[in-house]
Amino acid sequence: MNNQKTLISIGIPFYNSEAYLGFAINSVLMQTISHWELFLMDDGSTDNSLEIAKEYAKNEPRIHVISDGKNKGLPTRLNELSDLATGSYYCRMDADDMMFNNRLEIQLAYFRAHPETDLLGTGAIAIDNNNQILGLRKGEANKKVQLHEVFKGAWVLHPSIMGKTKWFKENRYDVSLKRAQDYDLWLRTVQKSCFAKLKEPYLYYREASTSTIKKHFVAVQHFINLIWKNVSILGFFSALKITITSFIKLNIYILFWLFGQTPVLIARRSQDLDEKSLIYYKKNIFNIANYKR
């Protein structure tokens, strides 16, 4: 496998993402390997997002913009994006995140060394809405993710995933789910697939760029519904334990929200970086934000 000749398809769905979409696209253009195609799929944006996407595609034949003017929801768009992919591998990304410039190269090399792998996630550096670094997202590496790690709810960040395109075409997101569609997909497929995760960060992950208490409540509600939908896989007592834990966490979140302290909870998801690493990641994100085509 030649890293420069193995086509990687990248899918970025977006909805009213004008504040961040340019950063995401910049990070793709800066990749250390060049044999990729990027699909930018609009989900009925009412801001300037679509115009930004078209501007990037104007002089870059590897970028394709898709827009039908409708708002179909994220899971539908995710399925449509994987259908469009023509590369051997398909790379997920969100419109408000940024890749490290060697993300594609690193993940592709892992697939070359471990061809049995279907999906590969990575660690991430958490950032805020102003591109300020919050820390290293907590999490461990795992070369073979098991069911019990998936049902805990956070074995990997969805936008850090790269996988075999064939796997995504055969395993679909449930379009009826407005939230937690990734969690549902992992639960349904982990026992017949090979999932892996790198501990090292290759993604800048924007924490709660559009977070509200209502969205958090809905997310927890969907999460619990999925737990009981998959009770035959998890077992009754495991499902009950996760449900109780989720309710406790939700009430803690509400309490912190009432006192304007949700940033404290968000900060707990990450660990501090040493000074040398912090300088490196700051320089890297500055280069992405200020990339000139």
N, C-alpha and C positions, 0 to 999 in steps of 0.2 A: 504493500500500500504506500503510495507516494502522497505525503501530506499536502503537497501543492496541487495534486491532481484529483484528490478526493473531494468531490463537491459536497459542501455543507449548506443545507437550507436553514435559514433563520426566519422565524416568524414573530413579528411584533404586532399585537392587536392594540388599537388605541381608541380612546374616547375622551375628548376634551383634555388633551395632554399637551397643550401648546407650551407650557412652562418647562417641560422636561424632554419632549420628544427629540429635539435637536441633539441633546447630550447623548441620548441612547443611540441615535444613528451615527454620531461622531465616533462612538466607541466601536461600532462595527467597522467603519471605514479605516480605523487605526489598527485592525488586526494584523498579526505577523504573518498570517497566511492569507492569500488573496482569492482562492478558489471557493467562493461562496456566492449565494444568492440571498437577497433580503426581501421578504414580503412584508409590506406595511399595510395592515388592514384596518380601515376606518369602521367604527361601529356607530355611524350617524352623529359624528361630532358637530357641535354648534359653535365651536370657537375656531381658532385659526389653525388647528392641528392638520387638517387635510392639506391646506395650502403649504404648510411647512414640509410635509411629506413629499408633495409634488415638486417642490423646489429642489429638494435633495435628489430626486429621481431624474430631474431634467437632463443632467449631464453624466449620469452614472447608470449604465445599462444593467448593472447587477441588482439595482433596486427597482422593485415593482410595487406600485400603489394600487390597492383595490378598494373601491368604495361603491356601495349601492344605495347610499343615502338612508339606510334603515338602521334601527337600533335593535339588534337581535340578541344581545347579551354575550358575555364572555365565552361560555362553553361552546356555543354555536360557532363563534369566530375561531376558537381554538381548533375545532374539528375541520373547519374550512381551510385553515392555514396548513394543517398537516396534509390535507388532500392536495394542496398546491405544491407541496415540496417535491422536488425531483432529485435531490441529493441523496447520497447513501445515509447521511445522518441529518437529523432535524434538531435544531437548537431553539429552545424556548427563551423568551425574554419579555419583560414588561416595558412599557413605554416610559416609565419614570426611573428605570434603573440604568446602569452602565456596566459594560464588560471591561475586564482588564484586557489589555491589547494582545495578550497571549492566551486568552481563554480557549479559543477554538483549537489552537495548536496543542495545548495541554490535554484537553478532553479527547481530541482525535488520537493523540499518542496513546492514551489509556485504552481506548477501544482497540487499537492495533495490538497492544500487549495483552489485552484480555477480551478476545473476540466473543466470549460467551456472554458478555455484559449487554443488557438491553437498554438500561437507563443509567446515566451517570450524573450526579449532582456535585456541587462544590460548596466550600465555605464561602463566606461573604463578609464584606466590610459594611457596617451599617452607617448610613448617612441621613442627615435631616433634609428639610425642604430647601435649604440654602447651600447644599453640597458640603456641609461641615461634617467631619467624621465623628461618629459616636463611639466607635469601637469595633472589635472583632466579634461577629455574631457567634454565640456559643454553639458548640456541636462537635461531634467526633467523626473521624473517618470510619468507614465501614466498607469492606470489600464484598460483603454479601449481606444485604439488608434482610432481616427476618420479619415475619408478620407482627410480632410483639412490638418491634420498633416502629412500624408504620402506624399501628393503632394508637400509639401515644400521641400522634398528631403532628409531629414536626421532625421527621427524619431528614427532610431536605427543604430548601426554599424552592418553590416551583420555578421561578425564572432562572435558576441556575442549572436546570436540567438540559442535558443533551442526550439523545437516544437514537436508536436505529429508526429510520423513517418508516420502514416496514412495520415496526412495532406500533408506532402512532397511528398508522392507517388501519391496523387491525384492532386496536383497542381505543374505543371512543370515549370522550367525555359525555356525561349525562347532561343533555341540554335542558333538562327540567330543573337543574340545580343552579340557583343564582349565586350560591356561595359554596365553598368547600368541594368544588367539582374535582380538584386535583386529589384531595384526600380520598374521595370516593373511588377514583380511578386506581390509586395505589392499592387500596384495600381489595379491590376486585381482581387485581392482577399479580400481586407480589408473589403468591405461591406458585405461579406458573411462569414467572419471569426471573431475571437476574438484575437486581438493583444494586448500585454501588455509590459511594460518596467519597470525595476527596475532602480532607479537612482544610487544606489550604484555600484561601479566598481567591476567587477569580471573578467576583461580581461586586459592584457597589449597589447595595440594596437600600432603597429609600424607605425608611420607617414611617408608616402611617401618613403618607402624603395627602390622603383624602379621608383620614379616619374620623369617625364620629361615634358617639355612644350608641346611636341607633344601628349603625353598620356593625359595630362590635357585638351588639345583642343579637342581631340577625345571624351573624357568623357563628356564634355559639349555638344558637337554635338549630341551624343547619347541621352543625357538627354533631350535636346530640342525636338528631334525627338519623344521621348516617350511621352512628354507632348502633342504634337499634335496628336499622335496616340490615346491618351485617352481624346481628347477634349470633347467628348460626356459625359464623366464622370465629367470632371473638369469644363466645361463651357468655352465659347470663351474668355471672359474677364479675367478669372483667368489664362488661358493658355497664353494669351498675356502678362499679368503682369509678370508671371514667366519667360517667354522668354526674355523680356526686362531686367529683373533683372539679368538673367544668362549672357547676353551679357555684361552688365556693370561689373559684377564680373570677367568675363574672361579678359576684357581689363585691369582691375586693376591688375589681376594676371600677365598678360604679362608685364605690366609696372614694377612691382616689380621684375619679372624675369630678365628683361633687366639690372636692376641695382644690380642684385645678392642679392635681399632682400626677396626672397620667404620664408626663415625661419621665417621672421617677421609675414607673413600671417598664416603660420602653427601654430605659437605660439598663435595666437589669437583664435584658435579653443579650447584652453584649459585654465583653470584657475589655479592660483597658489595654492599650497598646504601649509598647515601650517607645521612647523618644525617637529612636532611629527609624522604627517602622512607621510611626506617625508622620514623620517628615517625608518618607518615601511615598506613602499613600496620598498625602496632601499634594505632593508634586504631580503624582500620576493623575489625580482627579482634575487638577488645574489644567493639565495638558489636554485632557479630554474635553473639558468645558470650553477651552479656547482653541480647539483644533480648527485649522484653516484648510479648506478644501482647495 
